[in-house]
Amino acid sequence: MSTQPDNGCPPASMPGDFPSIPNNLSWVAIPGQNASVPWMVNCCEPYAVHVVEKCWLWCEVDVDVANGASNSVVSNGFSACLVANKRNLNESNGLMYHKATNAAPPLRVSLLHAVVAALATSVVVAMTSVV
């Protein structure tokens, strides 16, 4: 009796590339067809899990994580997260990590950044008004 799902998708292999996923994103992919499996959803958070080519799940890796660690550290860390979240290795066993190529980090403005910018602007305005 085989433990491989009867869906035509290999549970333990990855293709060489996914041309449909933009190269300017850092991402992780694993074998799977269900974008709501908890091990992938929990490890990808806050990014959404997507299905690519009907047989693999992928999600974006945070720019700070991708730029701040080696490929092996990101891959091993994501793999450890999947295991900690009880990944079913009979359903999905494999991992591919792609680091963004020629990507400028996206502009992300948090509430903290907005407050700091507003305070800095008001201090400059106040200083120029006094002079």
N, C-alpha and C positions, 0 to 999 in steps of 0.2 A: 504494500500500500504506500503510495507516494504522498509526501507532505506538501508537494508543490500544488498551489492552487490551479484549478482547471480553467484558467481564463486566457491562456495563450501568452501570459507575461511571465518572464523568468524572475523568480523571487530573489536570486542571488547574483545577478549580473547587471552591469551598467553599460550603456553605449559609450562610445568615445566622446560624444559631444551632443548638445541639444541646440541646434541652430535657431529654434524658435524662442529661446530665452536670450534676451539682450546681453551682449558681452560687456556692457558698461555697468552691469550689476554683479555683485558678489552673491553667490547662491550655493545652496546645498541641495542635493537630490538623492533620493533613495528609491528602491523598487516599491511600488504600491499603486493602488487605484482609488483608494478612499481618502479624500482630502480631509476627512474629519477624524482620522485615527488619533487618539489622544497623545501618543508618543511624539508624533510629528507636530501636532498643533501646539503642544506645550513647549517644545524646543524651538519652534519658529516664532513664538509670540514676541513682539507684537505684530509680526508680519503674517500675511495670509499664506495658507498652503494651497498650491495649485497642482493640477494634474497635467503632465506633458506627455504627448505621444501615447496616451491611453494606459501606460504601464508604469509611470514613474511620478513621484511626488517631489515638488521642489518649493523652496521658499528663499526669500532674500536674506542675506546675512548683513547685519548692521555694519555700516561703513567704518565706524570706530573699531569694531571687532576685527573686521577684515584688514584694515590698515595697521592695526596695532599688534598683530600676531602672525606667526609663520603659518603657511598652509597646513603643516602637520598639526600644529597646535589647534587650529580651527577645526580641522577634520576630527582629531581625537576628542576634542571637547564636545563637539556635536554628537559624536558616536556615544560618548559617555552619558550625555543627556538622554539620548534615545533609550539606552539600556536602563538608566535610572527611572525612566517613565514606562518601563515594562514593554519595550518593543518586542513584538512577536517575531522571532527570527525565522520561524517557518513561513511567515507571510512576507517578510521583508528582511533581506540580509545583504547589505552592500551600501556604499556611500560614495558620492562624488562631490568634490568641492571645486568651485570655480571662483577665482579671484578676479574682480573687475579689471578690465584692460582699458587704459586711457580714460579713466573715469574721474571727473571732478566730483568731490563730495557734494551731495545735495545741500542746498541751503535749508537749514532747519532752525526755526525760531521758536524757542520755548517761552513760556511766561517769564521765567527768570531772565532770559536774554532781553526780553522786551522791557522789563522793569529796570535792569541795569542800563540799557540804552536811554530810557526815559530819564533816569536819575542823572546820568552823565550829561545829557542835553540840558537839563534844568540847572545843573551846577555851572555849566559854561555860560548859559544865558544870564544867570544871577551874577557871575563874576564880571561879565562884560557890562552889565547894567550899573554896577558899583563904580567902575572906573570912569 
